Amino acid sequence: MLKYYYLLLTAVLLSATAVAQETIEVKNKLTNDVNEVFQVRADDHAIKRGLYQAFYKKKTIVATGIYESNRRVGIWKFYNQFGQSMQVYDFNKKQLLGEAAEDTTSSLHYYVDKELDSTTRATKPVKIGGRYYGYLPYLNLFTLPKDLREFDNNIFEGVVELLISPLGRLAEYKVHLTARNFERVIKMNVHLPDPDDTVFIPATLNGEPIASRVVIRCYVTPAGHLDFN
């Protein structure tokens, strides 16, 4: 009889564990052009687990990887809107495995408050997530202020300015909004919904991590957010 109760208890515990580990699929619009598909725990929809994918215009994959207990784990791959590989990153080892070369057509520019010369060995900051997918949260979190929505969005230009600490963390996040005879600087909250979105590989100067700024030139979308020029 004791054995029977033991087996029954084991079956109940296994059943409870299976229910807790069940997942459901969630589809979410990350931006006007990018949709994400991921799994969440059936008993807690705030916790992502399992396969994550993001698609540009529902066709071109721009990010893929695995979540465990709401954290990115293992090797993630990131692409741009044309399907070109931008970055491969190992979240377990916190190691950059590959990064696409950047050319002069890039919307991103990098600055340090140091004088650079021919003897300086400098590296730019690297956004985990690549130069397309990695910066989408900063562009999409901005919304055109209410007092400016009566105007045509096409008259505005946007510049996102990010200050990255020597530890590789987002320290400041501002949007410069300009139009003819108009300029406004909007200070944004640096506490993004997903903490992984605030992580960078910091810039270095002669092998030492330093503070840097990333500047992204953008346009204002019809929905009042920002997108790459």
N, C-alpha and C positions, 0 to 999 in steps of 0.2 A: 504493500500500500504506500509506504514511504517513497519507494521508487516511482510509483505512478504519479504522486504529487510532485516529485522533483521533475519528472519529464513534462508534466503539465505546466509547471512554472517556467521551465526553459522555453517551451513553445510560446507561451504568452510573451516572454521577454523578447524573443526573436521576432515575433509579430509586431510588437511595439517599435522595435528598432527599424524594421522594414518600413513601417508607416512614416517614422520620423525621417527616413532617408528618401522617401518618394519626392519626386520633383514635378513641377509643371512648367510648361514653356511660356515665356513672356515675350511679346513683341512690342518694341517701343520706338518712337520716332526720335532719334537723337538730334537731327537737324532736318531742314526741309528736304535734303537730299540723302541723308544717311539714316538707315533703320538698323536697329540692333535686335538680335534674337538670342535669348539666353534662358537658362534654367534657374528656378528658385525652389527652395524647399517648400513642400506642400503645406507644412505646418508653420512656416514663417516666410512670407513672401519677401521680406527684406533681406534675406540671405541668399546670395547667388551661389550656385554650385553646379559643376559640370561645364559643358561646352558653351562658349561665348563666340558669337560671330556678329560682325557689323558689315553692312552692304551699302554701297553707293548706288542710288537709284534702283535698289532691290536686285541688282545683278552682279555688280563688281564687288568682291570681298575686299574690305579695307582693314579688318582686324580679326584675328582668330586665336583662341587660347582657352585655358581651363581655369575655372574658379573652384576654390575649396574654402568653405566657411567664409565666403565673401571676400576672399583675397585671391589675387592672380598668382598662379603657381606654374612652374614648368616653363617651357619655351612658348613664347607668343610671337606671332608674325604680323607685321603691319605693312600696309600697301597704300599707295595714293589712289585718287579717284580713277586713274587709268589702269589700275591693276598692277602697277610696277612695284616691285619689292622696295620698301623704304627702310625697314629695320627688323632685326631679329634679336629678341632679348630673353634671357633666362632669368625669371623672377626668383627661382630657388637659389641660384648662385649670385644674383644681383650683378649679372655680367652681360655686357653688350657683345653680341655675337656677330653683328653685321650692321652697317649703316650705309645707305646709298650716298654717293657723292652729290654735293650741292653745287649748282651752277649759278650764273649771274641772273637767271630769270626768276630766281626764288623770291617769294614775297617776304622772306625773313631776313633780318639784319641783326648783327651782334655788336655789342659795345662793351668796353671795359674802361674804367677810369684810371688808365695807366698809359704812359707813353710807350709806344711800340716802335722798335727799330729792327734793322736786319739781323741783329744778334738775338732777338727775343724769340723764344719758343712758346707759342701760345696755341691753345685749343679752345674752340667755342663750346658753349653749353649744349648739351644734347637732351632733348625731351624724350622721356620714355614713352613710347607710342609712335615715334616717328614724326616727321615734319608735316604730315597731313592729319592723320587720325589723332595724334597726340595733342594737337592744338585746337581741335574742334570744341572742347568744352569752354575754352576761353572766348571763342568767337560766339558760341551759341548762348552763353549765359548773359551776355549783354542784350538789353532791350532798350530801344529808343525811348527816351523819357517822354512822359505824357504830354508835356507842354510843347514838344516838337513834332508830334504825330499828325498835326494838321498840315504839315508841309510835305512836299514830294520827297520821298526818301532818296531819290536820285541826286539831290543837291548836296547830300552829305558824303563826306569821306571819313573813314575811321582808321585810327592807328592804335593797335594794342601794344602796350608797353609792360613788360614783365621784368621785375627785378629778381634775380636768382642769387641766393646766398652762397658763400663758399662751401656750405654743407650740401648744396644741391636741393634746396627747398625754396618754394615760391615765397618771396618776402613782400612783394608789392605787385599789384595788378591794377593798371589804369587804362582807360580808354580815352584817347584824344579824338574828339568829334569836331570836324571843321566844315565850314561852308564859306561862301563869299561874305566877307566882313563878319564872320562868326567863328568863335572857337570856345569849346568847353572841355574841361578835363573832368572825367567821372572816375572816382576812386571806387573800385570793386572789392568785394569781399574775397579775401585770399583763402577762405575755408571752403573749398569746393566740395560738392556732395561726395565724390569718390576721392579719398586721400591719395590714391595712386596717381591721380592727375596732377598733383603738386610736386612730383618727384622728377628731378633732373640729374644728369651727370654734370657736375659743375665745370665751368671754364677753368683753365689752368694757365699760369704764367710761369715759365721755366720750371714746370713740374709741380708747382704749388697751386692748390685751389684758390680761386679768387671770386669776388662778386662780379656779376655781369648783367647786362640787360639784353633782352630779346625784343625786337620791334617788328611788328607784323602789319603790313599795309593791307587794308580791307575796304570793302564797300558795304553799304547798308542794304540788307535784303528787303523785299516787300513786307516781310513779317516783322521788320524792325530789329533783326539780329545782324550779325556780321558774317562775312564770308571772305575767303581769300581773293585778292585781286587776280 
